[in-house]
């Protein structure tokens, strides 16, 4: 059994209402409930957090290490392009993670095409709206149980 944590950055609490043509109509809670059911059915422990504050996300990453989390699915959202602090936290704890984005960031504004995390992630999944999380979870489970 692995401990899997999903960390969600700023504004993802608005999923379902925020630009649904880009992000979809499902809420973050709906997406996370689906992941929780799937992880549990596969015999893994699942937890998630959404936070708008960079400092709280840094603390959550530190806590993940103290709690022996095995894998992280991380959607840094707007912090993807700005947060050296979150990158440093991920590097410090050395928990394998997959970077996730709901939209195809390579097809968006130039500033969104720069990630402070992609080069240290196990992989990056973008462009599948809420399904991006499930693809990341499936990739982790496939790594654990090949």
C-alpha positions as CSV (number, residue, x, y, z in Angstrom):
1,X,0.0,0.0,0.0
2,X,1.3,3.4,-0.9
3,X,0.4,6.8,0.5
4,X,-0.6,9.2,-2.3
5,X,-1.2,12.9,-1.8
6,X,-2.7,15.3,-4.2
7,X,-1.7,19.0,-3.8
8,X,-3.7,21.7,-5.6
9,X,-2.6,25.3,-5.9
10,X,-4.5,28.6,-6.1
11,X,-7.9,29.0,-7.6
12,X,-8.5,25.3,-8.1
13,X,-11.2,25.6,-5.5
14,X,-13.2,27.5,-8.2
15,X,-13.3,24.5,-10.6
16,X,-16.7,24.0,-12.1
17,X,-17.3,27.7,-12.0
18,X,-14.1,29.2,-13.3
19,X,-13.8,29.4,-17.0
20,X,-15.5,26.0,-17.6
21,X,-14.7,26.1,-21.3
22,X,-11.0,25.8,-20.3
23,X,-11.2,23.9,-17.0
24,X,-14.4,21.8,-17.3
25,X,-17.6,21.7,-15.3
26,X,-16.5,19.3,-12.5
27,X,-15.6,20.6,-9.1
28,X,-12.3,19.8,-7.5
29,X,-14.2,17.9,-4.8
30,X,-15.9,15.7,-7.4
31,X,-12.6,15.0,-9.1
32,X,-10.9,14.2,-5.7
33,X,-13.7,11.9,-4.7
34,X,-13.3,9.9,-7.8
35,X,-9.6,9.6,-7.2
36,X,-10.1,8.5,-3.6
37,X,-12.5,5.7,-4.7
38,X,-10.0,4.5,-7.3
39,X,-7.0,4.6,-5.1
40,X,-8.9,2.8,-2.3
41,X,-10.1,0.1,-4.7
42,X,-6.4,-0.4,-5.7
43,X,-5.4,-0.7,-2.0
44,X,-3.7,2.7,-1.6
45,X,-4.1,5.5,0.9
46,X,-5.3,8.8,-0.6
47,X,-5.4,12.4,0.7
48,X,-5.7,15.7,-0.9
49,X,-5.4,19.4,-0.2
50,X,-6.2,22.6,-2.1
51,X,-4.6,25.8,-0.9
52,X,-4.4,29.3,-2.3
53,X,-1.4,30.2,0.0
54,X,2.1,29.4,-1.2
55,X,3.4,29.1,2.4
56,X,0.7,26.6,3.4
57,X,1.6,24.5,0.3
58,X,5.3,24.5,1.4
59,X,4.3,23.4,4.8
60,X,2.1,20.6,3.3
61,X,5.1,19.4,1.3
62,X,7.2,19.3,4.4
63,X,4.5,17.4,6.3
64,X,4.1,14.9,3.5
65,X,7.7,13.9,4.1
66,X,7.2,13.6,7.9
67,X,4.0,11.5,7.2
68,X,6.0,9.2,4.8
69,X,3.9,10.0,1.7
70,X,5.2,7.8,-1.1
71,X,4.0,9.9,-4.1
72,X,2.5,13.3,-4.8
73,X,0.3,14.5,-7.6
74,X,0.9,18.2,-7.8
75,X,-1.0,20.9,-9.6
76,X,0.8,24.0,-8.6
77,X,-1.6,26.1,-10.8
78,X,-0.4,29.7,-11.0
79,X,2.6,28.9,-8.8
80,X,3.9,26.7,-11.6
81,X,5.5,29.7,-13.3
82,X,6.7,31.6,-10.2
83,X,7.4,29.6,-7.1
84,X,11.0,28.8,-6.3
85,X,9.9,28.1,-2.8
86,X,7.6,25.3,-3.8
87,X,10.3,23.9,-6.2
88,X,12.8,23.9,-3.3
89,X,10.4,22.2,-1.0
90,X,9.8,19.4,-3.6
91,X,13.5,19.0,-4.1
92,X,14.1,18.9,-0.3
93,X,11.7,16.2,0.5
94,X,12.5,14.1,-2.6
95,X,9.1,12.5,-2.8
96,X,8.4,11.4,-6.4
97,X,5.7,13.5,-8.0
98,X,3.7,14.0,-11.2
99,X,3.0,17.5,-12.3
100,X,-0.6,18.0,-13.5
101,X,-2.4,20.7,-15.3
102,X,-6.0,20.8,-16.5
103,X,-5.3,22.8,-19.7
104,X,-2.8,22.2,-22.5
105,X,-0.2,24.7,-21.1
106,X,2.0,24.4,-24.2
107,X,-0.8,25.9,-26.2
108,X,-1.5,28.8,-23.9
109,X,0.2,32.1,-23.2
110,X,4.0,32.1,-23.3
111,X,4.4,32.7,-19.6
112,X,2.3,29.6,-18.8
113,X,4.7,27.5,-20.8
114,X,7.4,27.9,-18.2
115,X,7.3,25.4,-15.3
116,X,9.6,25.4,-12.3
117,X,8.7,21.8,-11.7
118,X,8.7,19.8,-15.0
119,X,12.4,19.1,-14.9
120,X,12.2,17.5,-11.4
121,X,8.9,15.6,-11.9
122,X,8.5,12.0,-12.7
123,X,6.3,13.2,-15.5
124,X,3.9,15.9,-16.6
125,X,0.3,15.4,-17.6
126,X,-1.6,18.4,-19.2
127,X,-4.7,19.2,-21.2
128,X,-7.2,16.6,-20.1
129,X,-9.1,18.7,-17.6
130,X,-10.1,16.8,-14.5
131,X,-9.0,13.6,-16.2
132,X,-5.4,14.7,-15.9
133,X,-5.5,13.8,-12.2
134,X,-6.8,10.3,-13.0
135,X,-4.1,9.8,-15.6
136,X,-1.5,10.8,-13.0
137,X,-2.9,8.5,-10.4
138,X,-3.0,5.6,-12.9
139,X,0.6,6.3,-13.8
140,X,1.6,6.1,-10.1
141,X,-0.3,2.9,-9.5
142,X,1.3,1.4,-12.6
143,X,4.7,2.3,-11.2
144,X,3.8,0.7,-7.8
145,X,2.1,-2.4,-9.3
146,X,3.6,-3.0,-12.7
